[in-house]
Amino acid sequence: MRMIITSMAALLFAAPLMSHAQTTRAVLEDAASALGASNLTSLEFVATGAMFDTGQSAVPGQRGPQFALKSYARSINYETASAQTDFERSRAEVRGGGAPAPRQIQVVSGDLAWNVVGDVIAPAPVALAERQFQLWATPQGVIKAAMKYNATVDGRTVSFTVPSRFTMKATLNDAKLVEKVEAMVANPVVGNLPVEIRYADYKDFGGVKFPMKITASAAGVPALELAVTDVRPNARVDIQVPEAVRQSTQPYARVTPQKVADGVWYLTGGTHHSVAIEMKDHAIVVEAPLNDERALAVITTVRELVPNKPIRYVIASHHHFDHSGGLRAFASVGITVVAHESDRAFLTQALAAPATLSPDLLAKSGRKAQVEAVRERRVMSDGTRTVEIHHIAGSPHEDGMLMVYLPKEKLLIQADTFTPAPPNAPPPATPNPNSVNLADNITRLKLDVDQHLPLHGRIVPMADLNRAIGRAQ
């Protein structure tokens, strides 16, 4: 009798679970049928519109700078979990950051992400979570991912999690088409980045329904506005991982120190650089870019270069995501962040934000980050070496731009305001306004600069900046 009762209880308990699973499957299959996703293996769409680079705003918390899209094409292979976005754009407003190349190709395949600009292929692991999200956030991708990652269904809402990458909640309309996607995406600056995508004006393309209007926001501000002009279901999308990307394991971990002066090292080894400065009883690092991996590699290198002296400060040139992505790692080991007053509130909030999707070094440490502010100028001195931190007033790039000047060594460290061109390249036909502004600030502050240590590019003499902006040597 006891066995019979136990068996009946098990059946009664299992029945609701089976019913729920069957209901979830039915909802997803109905949506797949309505969207034409059932037999869809790949898709391409082209569009026009505008994009606003997330994390590149002139003022922290505002939307990124606007770019007009001359062309935009996304190619997706759902079977290989790969996607390529090829776009050409022009800047619609001067203020703010964003990659300067007008044409860019951004790619993801499985757990590898990379960029293509001209003939240069560069691994981009920091973009992996966001690009995987964009792939599966397409209407058909939502349903395919929901089936793969054991989604739950509550009425018209489909929810699931891709571990260590993102959580997604998609809303279906009366026609069982995806009308809204809400997500949290793992991000090295803010921990969990809220993203929302809305789809409207669906049209049929050979049995596949796709929206003609796509709008996206990140952290509550606009990120993308697309007017779709064509859709090609089951197009041939064959994305091959370049050998250089396949073999480049942990690309951010390679740090190459170059001694510039006694106790000063230029730390390169990728797209974003840092500088280490040795003081009497501690060390200072200028810039913590990209993510934990890069920051940890920089910290390890500096500890080897300056043994038995703790890193006390990391100076953040500005809040842009590519330049502040390593701050959480520095804060995780008790290093104080120094930033401009206009960036302090944003960075304090970002460093206090949870990172639950992909717990990072700061989340695991349990520490509370310390952020100190600079207004116009701050001097750090140990009686032998002086380090001056100056605000770059009126910069079009970001309101709180900081540069670091070593008066004894006549070295200037800055990010994004002047990136030297390759050797022997002709000066630009139109001077970069950021570089003009930098030169004006150097003059205003009466800084005697011998060499530039830019946080992109290479070391160059002051004459190269003058040449780049068309001023007399």
C-alpha positions as a printed NumPy array, in Angstrom:
array([[  0.   ,   0.   ,   0.   ],
       [  2.851,   2.387,   0.933],
       [  4.465,   1.779,  -2.49 ],
       [  1.169,   2.505,  -4.256],
       [  0.699,   5.77 ,  -2.327],
       [  4.295,   6.821,  -3.04 ],
       [  3.888,   6.07 ,  -6.748],
       [  0.624,   8.002,  -6.913],
       [  2.248,  10.994,  -5.176],
       [  5.138,  10.915,  -7.614],
       [  2.725,  10.881, -10.539],
       [  0.686,  13.742,  -9.111],
       [  3.876,  15.781,  -8.56 ],
       [  5.204,  15.001, -12.039],
       [  1.972,  15.822, -13.822],
       [  2.168,  19.617, -13.316],
       [  5.833,  19.595, -14.359],
       [  5.016,  17.67 , -17.531],
       [  2.065,  19.957, -18.235],
       [  4.232,  23.059, -17.758],
       [  6.957,  21.675, -20.027],
       [  4.377,  20.782, -22.663],
       [  2.843,  24.272, -22.435],
       [  6.267,  25.919, -22.771],
       [  7.129,  23.765, -25.758],
       [  3.775,  24.517, -27.393],
       [  4.205,  28.278, -26.953],
       [  7.716,  28.191, -28.402],
       [  6.672,  25.992, -31.335],
       [  3.737,  28.303, -32.095],
       [  6.074,  31.301, -32.045],
       [  8.601,  29.476, -34.233],
       [  5.847,  28.713, -36.721],
       [  4.559,  32.29 , -36.726],
       [  8.079,  33.696, -37.225],
       [  9.121,  31.085, -39.785],
       [ 11.963,  30.029, -37.507],
       [ 11.34 ,  26.276, -37.571],
       [ 13.324,  25.572, -40.742],
       [ 15.487,  28.682, -40.645],
       [ 19.222,  28.026, -40.374],
       [ 20.598,  31.429, -41.342],
       [ 19.474,  34.951, -42.093],
       [ 20.802,  38.204, -43.489],
       [ 19.247,  41.622, -43.251],
       [ 20.295,  45.075, -44.405],
       [ 19.204,  48.404, -43.002],
       [ 19.823,  52.109, -42.658],
       [ 19.488,  54.282, -39.604],
       [ 21.629,  55.467, -36.709],
       [ 23.721,  54.083, -33.881],
       [ 24.811,  55.598, -30.595],
       [ 27.981,  54.026, -29.193],
       [ 27.223,  52.682, -25.717],
       [ 29.68 ,  53.816, -23.072],
       [ 31.217,  56.528, -25.26 ],
       [ 29.184,  59.564, -24.203],
       [ 30.678,  62.996, -23.661],
       [ 28.867,  63.103, -20.306],
       [ 28.579,  59.965, -18.132],
       [ 25.093,  58.457, -18.141],
       [ 23.946,  60.171, -21.327],
       [ 23.546,  58.463, -24.704],
       [ 26.611,  57.853, -26.813],
       [ 27.512,  59.984, -29.831],
       [ 25.241,  59.602, -32.841],
       [ 26.507,  58.065, -36.081],
       [ 24.535,  57.976, -39.325],
       [ 24.634,  54.551, -40.954],
       [ 25.488,  54.669, -44.641],
       [ 25.156,  50.884, -44.773],
       [ 24.382,  48.147, -42.279],
       [ 24.276,  44.391, -42.898],
       [ 24.035,  41.586, -40.371],
       [ 24.613,  37.945, -41.355],
       [ 23.656,  35.195, -38.904],
       [ 24.162,  31.449, -38.884],
       [ 22.062,  30.008, -36.076],
       [ 23.469,  26.511, -36.484],
       [ 27.078,  27.6  , -35.896],
       [ 26.164,  30.4  , -33.44 ],
       [ 28.019,  32.931, -35.553],
       [ 27.202,  36.417, -36.781],
       [ 28.844,  39.26 , -38.653],
       [ 27.818,  42.904, -38.647],
       [ 29.314,  44.981, -41.448],
       [ 28.582,  48.693, -41.33 ],
       [ 29.809,  52.005, -42.645],
       [ 28.96 ,  55.141, -40.763],
       [ 29.67 ,  58.834, -40.428],
       [ 29.776,  60.918, -37.283],
       [ 26.647,  63.017, -36.855],
       [ 27.955,  65.01 , -33.889],
       [ 31.397,  66.031, -32.743],
       [ 31.162,  65.319, -29.026],
       [ 31.8  ,  61.865, -27.606],
       [ 33.977,  58.888, -28.427],
       [ 33.576,  55.916, -30.749],
       [ 35.924,  54.09 , -33.09 ],
       [ 37.191,  56.475, -35.791],
       [ 37.179,  53.981, -38.698],
       [ 34.148,  54.662, -40.925],
       [ 33.777,  51.002, -41.931],
       [ 33.903,  48.23 , -39.36 ],
       [ 33.165,  44.512, -39.295],
       [ 32.268,  42.981, -35.934],
       [ 32.182,  39.194, -35.738],
       [ 31.337,  36.439, -33.278],
       [ 31.566,  32.689, -33.707],
       [ 30.921,  30.437, -30.751],
       [ 33.084,  31.734, -27.918],
       [ 35.339,  33.882, -30.107],
       [ 34.808,  37.529, -31.044],
       [ 36.921,  39.737, -33.276],
       [ 36.977,  42.981, -35.259],
       [ 38.062,  43.68 , -38.808],
       [ 39.091,  47.21 , -39.786],
       [ 40.689,  47.366, -43.212],
       [ 43.299,  44.625, -43.303],
       [ 43.631,  44.436, -39.528],
       [ 42.025,  41.546, -37.653],
       [ 41.935,  41.99 , -33.88 ],
       [ 40.539,  39.588, -31.263],
       [ 37.816,  41.261, -29.165],
       [ 36.933,  38.964, -26.253],
       [ 35.605,  41.935, -24.28 ],
       [ 32.717,  42.104, -26.804],
       [ 31.816,  38.394, -26.64 ],
       [ 28.799,  38.548, -24.313],
       [ 27.248,  41.511, -26.132],
       [ 27.671,  39.948, -29.578],
       [ 26.283,  36.593, -28.488],
       [ 23.326,  38.482, -27.054],
       [ 22.759,  40.358, -30.326],
       [ 22.796,  37.063, -32.237],
       [ 20.192,  35.367, -30.023],
       [ 18.137,  38.529, -29.5  ],
       [ 16.932,  38.541, -33.108],
       [ 13.267,  37.41 , -33.235],
       [ 14.061,  33.97 , -34.627],
       [ 17.148,  33.712, -32.431],
       [ 15.053,  34.304, -29.306],
       [ 12.93 ,  31.218, -29.991],
       [ 15.885,  29.033, -30.961],
       [ 17.827,  30.047, -27.837],
       [ 14.736,  29.613, -25.649],
       [ 14.416,  26.006, -26.821],
       [ 18.115,  25.395, -26.248],
       [ 18.403,  26.997, -22.808],
       [ 15.273,  25.579, -21.134],
       [ 13.15 ,  28.702, -21.159],
       [ 10.165,  29.308, -18.944],
       [  6.93 ,  30.775, -20.257],
       [  4.554,  33.003, -18.328],
       [  1.691,  34.058, -20.541],
       [  3.324,  35.918, -23.409],
       [  6.713,  36.222, -21.725],
       [  9.575,  33.865, -22.56 ],
       [ 12.559,  33.896, -20.189],
       [ 15.923,  32.117, -20.191],
       [ 19.579,  32.496, -19.245],
       [ 22.753,  31.907, -21.217],
       [ 25.224,  31.177, -18.392],
       [ 27.947,  33.809, -17.802],
       [ 26.629,  35.87 , -20.736],
       [ 23.102,  37.243, -20.35 ],
       [ 19.56 ,  36.795, -19.133],
       [ 16.721,  37.437, -21.574],
       [ 13.   ,  38.077, -21.282],
       [ 11.059,  38.292, -24.569],
       [  7.461,  39.44 , -24.959],
       [  5.247,  37.997, -27.716],
       [  2.38 ,  39.947, -29.298],
       [ -1.069,  38.66 , -30.301],
       [  0.363,  37.249, -33.528],
       [  2.985,  35.315, -31.497],
       [  5.793,  37.484, -32.863],
       [  8.553,  38.895, -30.655],
       [  7.821,  42.55 , -29.948],
       [ 10.22 ,  43.305, -27.082],
       [ 13.404,  41.856, -25.608],
       [ 14.641,  42.868, -22.158],
       [ 18.014,  41.611, -21.015],
       [ 20.913,  41.93 , -18.627],
       [ 24.263,  41.464, -20.344],
       [ 27.571,  40.858, -18.57 ],
       [ 29.705,  44.011, -18.81 ],
       [ 33.188,  44.727, -17.41 ],
       [ 32.366,  48.308, -16.398],
       [ 28.901,  48.145, -14.818],
       [ 28.675,  44.428, -14.   ],
       [ 25.209,  43.817, -15.452],
       [ 24.164,  46.089, -18.344],
       [ 20.395,  46.455, -18.962],
       [ 19.468,  46.302, -22.65 ],
       [ 16.102,  46.572, -24.376],
       [ 15.196,  45.912, -28.022],
       [ 11.813,  46.621, -29.642],
       [ 10.606,  45.121, -32.919],
       [  7.768,  46.531, -35.051],
       [  6.222,  46.469, -38.54 ],
       [  6.773,  42.801, -39.378],
       [  6.757,  41.75 , -43.038],
       [  6.859,  38.35 , -44.685],
       [  9.939,  37.223, -46.602],
       [  9.272,  33.812, -48.107],
       [  7.508,  32.551, -45.017],
       [  9.872,  34.255, -42.565],
       [  8.454,  37.263, -40.728],
       [ 10.949,  39.933, -39.783],
       [ 10.524,  43.448, -38.32 ],
       [ 11.113,  46.468, -40.502],
       [ 11.767,  48.674, -37.479],
       [ 14.306,  47.864, -34.758],
       [ 15.157,  50.16 , -31.851],
       [ 17.528,  49.344, -29.012],
       [ 18.607,  51.033, -25.802],
       [ 21.304,  50.284, -23.236],
       [ 21.121,  51.492, -19.63 ],
       [ 18.003,  53.436, -20.599],
       [ 19.518,  55.534, -23.402],
       [ 19.313,  55.005, -27.203],
       [ 21.795,  52.575, -28.759],
       [ 20.456,  51.667, -32.228],
       [ 17.694,  52.72 , -34.632],
       [ 17.301,  50.611, -37.774],
       [ 14.958,  50.76 , -40.747],
       [ 15.282,  47.326, -42.375],
       [ 15.258,  47.374, -46.164],
       [ 15.78 ,  43.713, -47.091],
       [ 15.823,  40.271, -45.472],
       [ 17.286,  37.087, -46.973],
       [ 16.243,  33.908, -45.113],
       [ 18.549,  30.886, -45.351],
       [ 21.232,  32.915, -47.118],
       [ 24.661,  31.352, -47.284],
       [ 26.442,  32.526, -44.152],
       [ 29.801,  30.841, -43.723],
       [ 31.827,  32.636, -41.054],
       [ 35.32 ,  31.211, -40.664],
       [ 37.428,  32.019, -37.625],
       [ 40.754,  33.545, -38.732],
       [ 43.77 ,  31.544, -37.641],
       [ 45.178,  34.586, -35.855],
       [ 42.025,  34.749, -33.726],
       [ 41.893,  30.998, -33.133],
       [ 45.487,  30.939, -31.895],
       [ 45.232,  34.13 , -29.869],
       [ 44.362,  32.804, -26.44 ],
       [ 44.048,  35.461, -23.746],
       [ 45.062,  38.33 , -26.066],
       [ 44.662,  40.931, -23.33 ],
       [ 47.137,  39.146, -21.055],
       [ 50.209,  40.077, -23.096],
       [ 51.882,  43.13 , -21.555],
       [ 55.156,  44.45 , -22.954],
       [ 56.932,  46.943, -20.686],
       [ 59.129,  49.577, -22.297],
       [ 61.316,  51.64 , -19.965],
       [ 60.923,  55.306, -20.905],
       [ 62.759,  56.883, -17.983],
       [ 64.017,  55.788, -14.579],
       [ 60.959,  54.357, -12.849],
       [ 58.59 ,  54.959, -15.788],
       [ 57.371,  52.181, -18.069],
       [ 55.079,  52.24 , -21.111],
       [ 52.938,  49.1  , -20.922],
       [ 51.779,  47.942, -24.355],
       [ 50.823,  44.616, -25.916],
       [ 47.435,  45.284, -27.493],
       [ 45.098,  48.058, -28.567],
       [ 45.054,  49.855, -25.2  ],
       [ 48.094,  50.834, -23.166],
       [ 48.906,  51.804, -19.586],
       [ 51.85 ,  53.521, -17.865],
       [ 53.555,  52.528, -14.605],
       [ 55.24 ,  55.154, -12.422],
       [ 57.459,  54.24 ,  -9.485],
       [ 57.358,  56.498,  -6.431],
       [ 59.441,  56.34 ,  -3.225],
       [ 57.18 ,  53.887,  -1.382],
       [ 54.46 ,  52.962,  -3.887],
       [ 53.558,  52.791,  -7.554],
       [ 50.98 ,  54.599,  -9.699],
       [ 49.322,  53.142, -12.788],
       [ 47.775,  55.337, -15.445],
       [ 44.791,  53.64 , -17.113],
       [ 42.986,  50.344, -16.504],
       [ 41.426,  49.468, -19.866],
       [ 39.218,  46.724, -21.312],
       [ 38.47 ,  44.107, -18.624],
       [ 39.677,  41.988, -15.699],
       [ 42.063,  40.003, -17.857],
       [ 43.921,  43.059, -19.101],
       [ 43.912,  44.763, -15.719],
       [ 45.243,  41.696, -13.908],
       [ 48.027,  41.372, -16.477],
       [ 48.977,  45.034, -15.964],
       [ 48.897,  44.678, -12.174],
       [ 51.093,  41.562, -12.33 ],
       [ 53.594,  43.294, -14.629],
       [ 53.823,  46.381, -12.438],
       [ 54.397,  44.256,  -9.335],
       [ 57.288,  42.572, -11.135],
       [ 58.739,  45.898, -12.281],
       [ 58.331,  47.557,  -8.885],
       [ 58.696,  44.776,  -6.306],
       [ 57.975,  45.402,  -2.638],
       [ 56.044,  48.587,  -3.365],
       [ 52.233,  48.466,  -3.494],
       [ 50.235,  50.005,  -6.317],
       [ 48.42 ,  52.771,  -4.479],
       [ 46.569,  54.602,  -7.264],
       [ 45.164,  53.945, -10.724],
       [ 44.402,  57.103, -12.7  ],
       [ 41.438,  56.846, -15.09 ],
       [ 41.767,  59.111, -18.115],
       [ 37.964,  59.1  , -18.622],
       [ 34.881,  56.937, -18.119],
       [ 34.545,  55.456, -21.638],
       [ 33.946,  51.723, -21.381],
       [ 37.043,  50.608, -23.286],
       [ 39.254,  52.69 , -20.998],
       [ 37.554,  51.956, -17.659],
       [ 36.814,  48.239, -18.056],
       [ 39.733,  47.226, -15.833],
       [ 38.956,  49.518, -12.888],
       [ 36.925,  46.869, -11.076],
       [ 39.966,  44.57 , -11.042],
       [ 42.196,  47.311,  -9.596],
       [ 39.581,  48.084,  -6.947],
       [ 39.38 ,  44.383,  -6.053],
       [ 42.901,  44.536,  -4.594],
       [ 42.372,  47.815,  -2.751],
       [ 43.861,  50.23 ,  -5.291],
       [ 42.28 ,  53.694,  -5.171],
       [ 40.772,  55.035,  -8.397],
       [ 41.503,  58.662,  -9.321],
       [ 39.168,  60.267, -11.85 ],
       [ 37.793,  63.649, -12.812],
       [ 35.08 ,  65.112, -10.611],
       [ 32.513,  64.839, -13.445],
       [ 33.205,  61.09 , -13.752],
       [ 33.333,  60.285, -10.033],
       [ 29.595,  59.678,  -9.48 ],
       [ 29.305,  57.398, -12.492],
       [ 32.43 ,  55.39 , -11.649],
       [ 31.472,  55.117,  -7.981],
       [ 28.096,  53.699,  -8.974],
       [ 29.622,  51.398, -11.598],
       [ 32.174,  50.034,  -9.148],
       [ 29.442,  49.401,  -6.579],
       [ 27.158,  47.636,  -9.071],
       [ 26.685,  43.86 ,  -8.812],
       [ 28.219,  41.5  , -11.35 ],
       [ 25.955,  38.502, -10.906],
       [ 25.912,  37.191, -14.469],
       [ 29.653,  36.699, -14.64 ],
       [ 31.142,  37.445, -11.207],
       [ 34.364,  39.401, -11.671],
       [ 37.345,  40.02 ,  -9.398],
       [ 35.639,  42.873,  -7.561],
       [ 32.447,  40.912,  -6.971],
       [ 34.451,  37.984,  -5.628],
       [ 36.626,  40.177,  -3.396],
       [ 33.753,  41.77 ,  -1.506],
       [ 35.682,  45.059,  -1.369],
       [ 34.174,  48.519,  -1.696],
       [ 35.95 ,  50.625,  -4.302],
       [ 37.466,  53.98 ,  -3.355],
       [ 37.222,  56.793,  -5.911],
       [ 39.011,  60.124,  -5.481],
       [ 38.313,  63.135,  -7.672],
       [ 40.361,  65.715,  -9.517],
       [ 38.92 ,  69.035, -10.605],
       [ 41.489,  71.075, -12.513],
       [ 44.804,  69.801, -11.142],
       [ 46.274,  67.408,  -8.618],
       [ 49.953,  66.924,  -7.809],
       [ 51.381,  63.704,  -6.382],
       [ 54.958,  64.012,  -5.135],
       [ 57.363,  62.042,  -2.956],
       [ 60.074,  64.7  ,  -2.853],
       [ 61.926,  63.172,  -5.779],
       [ 59.323,  62.549,  -8.475],
       [ 56.338,  64.768,  -9.254],
       [ 53.245,  63.536, -11.054],
       [ 50.782,  66.178, -12.255],
       [ 47.199,  65.277, -13.171],
       [ 45.491,  67.896, -15.343],
       [ 41.96 ,  68.289, -16.618],
       [ 41.82 ,  68.642, -20.428],
       [ 39.408,  71.57 , -20.468],
       [ 36.821,  71.734, -23.244],
       [ 37.629,  68.359, -24.768],
       [ 35.06 ,  67.289, -27.389],
       [ 35.784,  63.663, -26.48 ],
       [ 34.566,  63.641, -22.875],
       [ 33.958,  66.344, -20.3  ],
       [ 36.186,  64.773, -17.647],
       [ 39.28 ,  63.959, -19.677],
       [ 42.47 ,  63.778, -17.61 ],
       [ 46.086,  63.776, -18.752],
       [ 49.161,  62.993, -16.668],
       [ 52.348,  65.032, -16.951],
       [ 55.786,  64.235, -15.544],
       [ 57.609,  67.602, -15.471],
       [ 61.09 ,  66.259, -14.723],
       [ 60.914,  63.706, -17.539],
       [ 58.818,  66.004, -19.804],
       [ 56.435,  63.138, -20.569],
       [ 52.705,  63.503, -21.284],
       [ 50.258,  60.604, -20.957],
       [ 46.802,  60.921, -22.552],
       [ 44.111,  58.808, -24.152],
       [ 42.117,  59.333, -27.355],
       [ 42.922,  63.023, -27.754],
       [ 45.981,  62.291, -29.903],
       [ 46.676,  58.897, -31.435],
       [ 49.791,  59.095, -33.638],
       [ 49.499,  58.013, -37.247],
       [ 51.821,  55.281, -38.562],
       [ 55.397,  56.411, -39.297],
       [ 55.766,  58.484, -42.491],
       [ 51.982,  58.829, -42.888],
       [ 50.896,  62.255, -44.18 ],
       [ 49.073,  64.518, -41.718],
       [ 45.275,  64.405, -41.926],
       [ 43.615,  66.784, -44.347],
       [ 41.397,  68.011, -41.513],
       [ 42.974,  68.188, -38.043],
       [ 41.28 ,  66.123, -35.356],
       [ 39.473,  68.576, -33.02 ],
       [ 40.478,  66.471, -30.021],
       [ 44.14 ,  66.893, -30.932],
       [ 43.734,  70.625, -31.483],
       [ 42.102,  70.904, -28.07 ],
       [ 44.924,  68.889, -26.478],
       [ 47.562,  71.195, -27.978],
       [ 45.622,  74.234, -26.761],
       [ 45.551,  72.8  , -23.226],
       [ 49.285,  72.079, -23.307],
       [ 49.858,  75.717, -24.251],
       [ 47.369,  77.002, -21.663],
       [ 49.033,  75.04 , -18.88 ],
       [ 52.545,  75.883, -20.1  ],
       [ 53.602,  72.225, -20.125],
       [ 57.059,  71.566, -21.53 ],
       [ 56.368,  68.289, -23.347],
       [ 59.206,  66.36 , -24.946],
       [ 57.456,  63.047, -25.623],
       [ 53.88 ,  61.771, -25.779],
       [ 52.975,  58.421, -24.251],
       [ 49.556,  57.95 , -25.888],
       [ 47.337,  55.2  , -24.536],
       [ 46.738,  54.108, -28.124],
       [ 49.523,  53.913, -30.683],
       [ 53.212,  54.588, -30.008],
       [ 55.597,  57.002, -28.308],
       [ 56.229,  60.112, -30.399],
       [ 57.825,  63.538, -29.897],
       [ 55.771,  66.699, -29.396],
       [ 56.567,  67.637, -32.984],
       [ 54.267,  64.857, -34.188],
       [ 51.268,  66.451, -32.477],
       [ 52.097,  69.827, -33.993],
       [ 52.471,  68.234, -37.41 ],
       [ 49.143,  66.39 , -37.066],
       [ 47.262,  69.632, -36.422],
       [ 49.139,  71.732, -38.956],
       [ 51.046,  73.938, -36.556],
       [ 54.615,  75.165, -36.895],
       [ 57.28 ,  73.026, -35.246]])
